[in-house]
Amino acid sequence: MKRKNIIIICALMAVGAPLSSYAQLDSSALNYMLQRPQVAKSYKNKKFMDHMFMEFGFGGNLMGRHDVALGPTAELGIGDWISPEHGLRLNFNGGAYRIADKKVKFATAALDYMLNITAIAQPGSTYRQKPFELYGIAGIDATYSRAYNNNDHGFGAHLGMRGQFAFSDITYFYLEPRVGVAQDNVAQTATWRNLHPMASVTMGFGVRMPDERRSNTRGNYVSPHSFADGLFASVMAGPMYMGSAAIDEWKENMGMTVGVSLGKWMDNCNALQINLNTTTFDQHNGTRVRAIGARLDYLLNLHNAFGGLNPDRRFWMNTIAGVGYNYSRDARSSNRYTWNAGAGLQANFRLSRDINFVLEPRVDAYNHRWAPKAYTFGNIDATASLLAGFVYTYHEGLSRKIHDNEGAAAMRRSSFALTGGAAVRLFQYNEWKRYMPVVRMSYTHWTAPMTGWRYSLQGMFGRPINKNYYGVATAGFDWMTDLTALTYGCDNTRTLSVRSLLGVNLGADHSDYTRLNTDVHGGGQLAFRVSPNVNILAETQLGYELTSRYKGARSHRLQPQVQVGVEYFLQRSNRNKDLDEAPTKKNFVFLGAGTGIYSGNLALGGSLGRNLTILTDVGYGRWFNQVSGIQASVGNTVVPSHRLGSKTVTALRADYMMNLKSAITGESTEDQSIQLTGLIGAQVAASTKKHRSTNFAPGIHAAIQTGVMVTPHTELYFEPSATMYTKNLETSVCCSPIKVELRFSIGTKYHF
């Protein structure tokens, strides 16, 4: 057979084989040989931006091939998923490239195509969001750059891969590496290819519209509503970074921002707030900028807008944007007034129904007059900040809870507190030597479940500008409001309460001489209940000092402070007649020792540690009844001096004692382990020093003593106290009319 015929026969057999198979099967064999194509997934009734997402991230970048270093990057993106598999994103990012010792700042706008690889891999035509998803990214970008006062722009393209983890149906965390190329104009460095390779890695958080959008109605709220419904107040503080041409000197560009806000939620999604803030930071030339600003912000609750109303949500995010007006100055420039605009994200963590902990990263842009030596982007000064703080929100529906707990409301409630912390002058936040330790002893009497009065003694000390020790002693009077009780009713077992305070302090300050010191202040206080009678306190306060010491320096008069401490809370019932009887063990002897500060020694200079006094006390006391008693003691204080030699102050004291727990609760504390005693009395002191004559001076003494009964007869006590002497205690009479000694001692009592 010829070769040609053999080839024809083989070809006919090859064609006839599938035809014969088709005659035996109901469908084509191709169905069994090839995989069916996946059916494309889609959203039903999809509208523009119906599956919108927003995200904010930060990271690092590399530009070029040689002599490159890691530079910072921050980005803000907004986009829409056209289908479960395909999306578009408009991404704005900025930062700095570092190429061969050249620092190039940049701002980029990019249009990205996003491919949901996880959605494509899911079988069928239905898409379900997974906790972890993988995306492919491709895009083009336009970049504006600035280096050493030279501006330029260029274009580029990039590819990327993203891993995204969703910790709720609308919030997620992402990690996104990208590679690409950009024109030389972007790097402002020439190459023969006219292209620079680039790479970046960013991470951040985002919010997306869920696949099943829920209603945003206010069905969970009581109607009608008053204007007070949805009012909120916040206090936040945190570090800020001032963009500068000298990127490698970023540590010198750090600053601090503190702000307070008052706003109102118009509905579940939209709010307006007024923010007052103060900022301080260093410019490129080393001068310090001090600024005060007022800002109007718009807030959008992304979780409610995207995911529907859920009053029990523990975490949610707001986007925030606003405009402000600012005053700023530095040592080399006159006063300046500028406008600014800013935006950011606000993460809210609910601590209770009305209190949130907030983290707010944001970016702000100012006119170049705000910081003329910052050299950020031509006529624009840019800052990045991370604020943290607390927000209190008033919910009218919950506040309608009737305050009908008559037993608790009628009960007289009082508390004693001991707190300590730090205070600093305005605009001196990053100068650690300026921070002043603060100690406060206070008594609060709650006249009603929501309101009360606080009486306090407060002292602080520090080193002022003239390098002399600076001390302040004041007595305070505050109006307290329990905002949580006001909102939800009286509940003495509540774990967390937020309180507001407004008051005045009156006293004196001393440095090179003594002056009258008065302030008006306001603030907030958090109380965490750790036992039926003990609260942990955290308090922030802003005061304005009325003293001639800071004449012409208004910024020094504003003084923020933060204190933490312990509050012992008491509830008084009717007085017990057994209080008139003396306790079983009415006598005691005691011995104590400790350390302190003597005002007559601070003016001599030297470190605080070298000026601490050494003190001892020994004495006898007797209780007349369960409330009152007397105490006599001898105290000895060694006052060191690195220049003039040490001296000894020996005092003979007579004090009146009051069992504060019994006086307030109306019940005996003889069988209780925790004792609380107040002391006030008079004394005569003798000051002795080698080669000097002895000086005598009268004085007054006050203390609060907390004791723990370790055995039926033995008590361990802690005693902060304050003593004031007349100026006769010193050999040389100076301008100070009194001498003050602050003491803290630990001791033991034996009761018999």
DOMARMI-583405 format. One record per residue (C-alpha): x, y, z. Coordinates in steps of 0.5 Angstrom, whole numbers, plus 500, padded with zeros to 3 digits. Last residue first. Layout:
N
XYZ;...
END
This chain:
752
495595750;496597742;503597740;504601734;509600728;512605723;513608716;514615715;513621709;515628711;514635708;517640712;515647711;519654713;515660714;515668713;520667707;524673706;530671710;532671717;539668718;539663724;533659722;527656726;525663727;522663720;515660723;515653723;510649718;509641718;506636713;505629714;504622710;504617715;504609713;502604719;503597721;499595727;500590733;496588738;491584735;496582729;498585723;493591724;494595718;494603718;493609714;495615717;493622715;498628718;497635720;503639724;503646727;509650729;513654734;520656733;527655737;534656735;540653738;546657737;551655732;558652732;555645730;548645729;541645733;534647731;529646737;522645735;515647739;509643737;502644735;496639733;492635727;492628726;487624722;487616722;485611718;485603720;485597716;484590719;477591722;475589729;476596733;473599727;466602730;461604726;458611725;461611718;464618717;467619724;469611725;473611719;476618720;478615727;480622730;487624733;489631737;496632737;501634742;508635739;516636741;520637736;528636734;531639728;538637727;543640722;547638717;553642714;553648710;555646703;552639702;547640707;543635710;537636715;536631720;529630723;528628730;520627733;518627740;511625741;504626744;498623742;490625743;484621742;477621739;473617735;472610738;472613745;478617749;483614745;490614748;497615745;505615746;511617742;517616738;519619731;525619727;527623721;532623715;532629710;532629703;537634700;542630697;537626693;534632690;540635687;544641690;541648691;541652697;534654696;532647698;534647705;529651708;524648704;525641708;523635704;522628707;524621709;522616714;522613721;517610726;516608733;509607737;506606743;498605744;493606749;485604748;485597747;478595749;476601745;473607749;465608749;462614746;462610739;457605742;452609740;452608733;451613728;446612723;449609716;455612713;458609706;466610706;470610700;478609700;481612694;488610691;492614687;494617680;495624678;496627671;498635670;497641666;499647667;497654664;500660667;507659663;503660657;501667659;508670660;508677661;507676669;509669671;511670678;505675679;500669680;494667678;495660675;491657670;490649671;488643667;487637670;487629669;486624674;487616675;484613681;484606684;478605688;477601695;471600699;467595696;474592692;477594686;473599683;476603678;475611678;476615672;477623674;476629669;479636669;478643671;482649674;482656677;489657680;492661686;499663688;501668693;509669693;515667697;522669695;528666690;523660689;517659693;509658692;503660696;496657697;489657694;487652689;480653685;475648683;472644677;471637677;468631672;467624674;468618670;466611674;468604673;466598676;459600679;458597686;455603689;450604683;446611683;443612676;445611669;447618666;448622672;451616676;456616670;457623670;459623678;460631679;465634683;466641685;473643688;476646693;484646694;489648699;496650696;503648697;508650691;515649691;521651686;528650687;533655684;535654677;532661674;528657669;524653675;527647678;521643681;516642687;509640688;504640694;497639695;492639700;485638699;477639700;472635695;465637694;459633692;455631686;451625683;449620688;448626693;452630698;458626696;463629701;470628698;477628702;483630699;491629700;495631694;502630691;505633685;512631682;514637677;516636670;521641667;527637667;523632662;523638657;519634652;512637655;514644656;509648651;505649657;508648664;509641667;505637673;507630675;503624679;501623686;494621689;492620696;484619697;479619702;472618701;465620703;458617702;452619706;446614705;440617702;441616695;443609697;437607700;433611695;435607689;430611685;434614680;430612674;434610668;432616663;440616662;440610658;436613652;439620653;446617652;452622654;459620651;465620655;472620650;479618653;486619650;491617645;494621640;499619634;501625630;504627623;505634621;506638614;508645613;506647606;509653602;515649600;513642602;517641609;522646610;521647618;524654619;517658618;513654622;506656622;508661617;508655612;501654611;499648615;497641613;495636618;496628619;492624623;493617628;487617633;487612639;481612643;479609650;471609650;467611656;459611656;457604656;464602659;471601656;469601649;475601644;475607639;480607633;480614630;482615623;485621620;485628617;487635617;487642615;490648617;489656617;495661620;496666625;503668627;506672633;513674631;519670630;526669633;524665640;518662637;511663635;504660633;497662633;492657629;485656626;483650624;479645619;477638619;477631618;475625622;474617620;471613626;473606627;469601632;470596637;466593643;459594639;453593644;450599641;450596634;447600628;449598621;456595618;458600613;455607616;455604623;462601623;465607619;462612624;464619621;467625624;467632622;472637625;472644627;479646630;482651635;489652635;495654640;502653638;509653641;515653636;522651639;528654635;533649633;534651626;530645623;524647628;523644635;516642637;510644642;503643640;496646644;489644642;482646642;477641638;470643637;466637634;461635629;458628628;455623623;454616623;449614629;445621628;447628630;453626634;455632638;462635640;467638645;474636645;480637649;487637646;495636647;500635642;508633643;514634639;519630635;523634630;530633633;529625633;527626625;534628624;536624618;530627615;533634614;528637610;523637615;516634617;514635624;513629628;507629633;507625640;501624644;495627648;487626648;481629652;474628650;467630651;461628648;454630647;449624643;443626647;444633650;440636644;434632647;431626644;424624642;425618642;428612645;434609642;435602639;430604633;435609630;435606623;442604620;440598617;445592615;449591609;450584607;457584603;460588609;462595607;470595608;474598614;482598614;488598618;495598616;501595614;506598608;512595604;516598599;520597593;523602587;526601581;529608578;527609571;531614566;535608563;541612563;540614570;539622573;537623580;531627582;528621585;521623582;524626576;528620574;521616572;519611577;519603577;515598581;515593587;510593592;509589599;502589602;501587610;493588612;489589618;481588617;475591619;468590616;466583618;471583624;478581625;479581618;486579616;489581609;495579605;497583599;501582593;504588589;505591582;508598580;508603575;511610575;510618573;514624575;514631578;519636580;520641586;527643588;528647595;533641597;529636595;522636593;517630590;510630586;508623584;503620579;502613580;500607576;497600578;497593579;495589586;494581587;490580593;490574598;485573604;485571611;478571615;474569609;469573606;464569602;463569595;457565591;458563584;461556585;468554587;472559591;479560588;477567585;475569591;481568595;485571589;481578590;484582584;485589586;487595580;490601583;490608581;496612585;497619588;504620590;507625595;514625596;520628600;527626597;533626602;540625598;545621601;546616595;538615595;534616601;526617599;521620603;514620605;507620602;501616600;495617597;491611594;485611589;483603589;479599584;476592585;475585582;473579585;467580589;465585584;466592583;469592590;470600591;476604593;479609598;486609601;491613605;498612606;504613610;512612608;518612611;525611608;530605608;537607605;540607598;547607596;546603589;539600586;534606586;528607591;527603598;521604602;518603609;511603612;505606614;497604613;490607613;484604609;477606607;473601603;467602599;462596597;456600595;461605592;457605585;451601585;451593585;444590585;446583586;454583587;458578582;462572582;464569575;463562574;469558574;471554567;469547567;475542567;477539560;477531559;470529561;466535558;470534552;467527551;461530549;454528552;449523552;455518550;455512545;454516539;459521541;464515542;463514535;464521533;470521537;474516534;472518527;476523526;482520528;480514524;480518518;487521519;490514519;487512513;489518509;496517512;496510509;494512503;500517502;505511504;503507498;500500500;
END
